[in-house]
């Protein structure tokens, strides 16, 4: 089978590793176990899927609504159905919400809700004329594959097109307990600005 793929057998190593409490059986091209583990946190050389942002439609809405984070993460993010409902209410009251399904190739794996200006909640001082990543989630069965990082790249790329209007900043609120989210945001250049809204820290990126 390997020969049919046209791969040199000596460049392929099959290993079983123990990651995040699960056994993962995988083929890594030119990577040892130690190289895989070193690259896992930076999500390099592992995930081969193409991440895109796609509109929520009649065809994919149920699949998007059924996406969920793990039980221990649910205190950090609302359900996708609730978020889409919030988008409708916000759009009817002067807001500019943009909900997207996050796809890995042709499969929905996550959700993001972006807003411009008002969010429907208390706002930090830089909110006016700025974009906000109000909700972002990857389904629990698709986590630890680098999808969150790739999705952030696509989200920021889209925000920088200024679809709702010009902006200098993008901001996100996060719980102090959500250390993984904080690390992800900081890796893209977000920095806390000292404000707290609804017991969540405000982190800001200059676009």
N, C-alpha and C positions, 0 to 999 in steps of 0.2 A: 504493500500500500504506500509505503514511504517512497519507494522507487517510482511508483506511478505519479506521485506528486512532483517528481523531478528534483527531489532534495537529496543532498549528500548525507548519507546515513551518519557519518562521523560528526556532522554539525548538529545532529538532533539528539537530545538527551531526554528520556522519559523519566520523570520523577514524581514521587508523591510527597507532598509537604503538608504541614499542619498549619493552617492559617485561620485566624479569627474563630477558632473552635471547630473548624470543619476540615476534613480531608479533601484536598484538591488534587485531582489527577490531571496532568496537563503535559503537553509537548511544548518545550521552549526551544526555539531555534538559536543555537549559539549561546545559550544562557545556562549557567550552573545554578544550583539551588541558592547559593549565597548571592549570586548576581540578581536573581529574581527577587529575593527578599530585600536587597538593597534598593532595587528599583520600584518596589511595591508602593512605597509612600509617595514617590514622585510620579507614579503612573506612567513610566516610560517603558517601551518595549514589550508591553504585555497585552493591552487591549487593542484589537484590530478593527473594532466597530467604528462606523461613521456616526457621529452625534449631530443631530439637526434639531432645530426648533420648528414645530409644525402647529398649524391652527387646530383648535378643537372643533370637530365637526360632528354631524349626526352619526357618522360611521365610527368614529373613535372615542366618542364621549364616555361610553360605559367602561371601556378599558382604562381610560384616564381616571375616572371616578373610583375605580377599584384599586388603583395603586395606593399602597400604604407604606409608611415607615415602620420600623420595629416598635414594639410596645414601649420600650424605654425612651424612644424619641418622640412619642406622640404629644408630649407636653410642650414640645418646641414648635410644632407646626400644625395648622388647621387641616382638616380633610380637604381634598381637592374639590369635592362637591361644594363645600362651604365657600371655598375660595372663588370658584366660578360664579356662585350666587352673589358674592361680594362684588365681583367685577360688574355684574349687571346693575346692582344698586349704585355703585360708584359712577358708572357711565350715565346714569339717569340724574345724577346730582352734581354735574360739572367736572367729574373726574376723567382721567385718561388711563384706564386699565388695559393691560395687554396680557392675556393668559395664553400660554403655549404648552403643548405637550412636548416633552423631551424624548426624542426617538434615538435608539441605537439601531442603525440600519432601518429595518421596517417594523420595529417593535417599540411601543411606548414603554419607557422605563422611568419617567419622572414628569414633574410639572414645575412650571415657574409662573409667577404672577409679577409683572413689572408695572409700576405706575409712574405717572409724571405729575408733579405738583401734589395735590391732596391725595391722601390714602384712605380717609375715613376714620383715622385715628389721630391722636395727638401727634404733632409734628415737631421735629427738631428745627433749629434756626435756619438751617441750610435747605430745607425742603422745597421752598418756593422756587420754581424753575429748575428743579433737579429731578433726576430719575431715582426710583427706589426699587430694589429687588425685595418685594414685600413677602413673597413666599417662594421657597425653593426646596424641592424634595426629590429624592431618588428612592424608588421602591426597595424595600428591604432585601428582596431576592436578587437585586441588581447592584447592590452596594459593594464597595471594595474592588471595583473593576476600573476605576478612573473616570467613570461617567460624570461624576459631580464636577471634577476639574474641567473636563472637556466641555460640559454644559456651561460652566462659568465663562469659558473663553468665547463661546458662541453668544451668550447673553450680553457680554460687554461689547463684543463686536457689533451686535444689533443696536445696543443703546447708543453707541458712538455714531450711528447714522442719524441720531436725533429725530426719530419719526414723529414725535409729538411737539417738538419745539427745541430750541437751543438750550444747552445746559452746560454748566461747569463741573457739576458734581453728580456722583451716584452714591447713594447711601443705603445701608442695611442696618436693621436693629437685630440684636441677638442676645440670648440669655448667657450670663456669665458661666453657667454650667455647661454650655454647649461648646466645649473646648475644640472639638474637631471642626466645627463651623468657623470659629475664630481663626484657627490656623489656616484654613482654606482661604478666607477673606484676606488675611494678612499676606499670603503668598501672592496675591494679585495686586498688592499695593494699598489695600484699605487700611486706614488707621483710625483708632478711636478719637473722637473730637471732644471727649469729656462730658457729653450730654447723656442723660438717661431718660427714656420715655417708657412708661408702663413697666418699670423695673428692668428694661432692656437697654444695653449699651448701644450707642450709635457709632457706627464705623463708616468712614467716608473715603471715597476715591475721587481724586481730581481727574476728570476725563481729558 
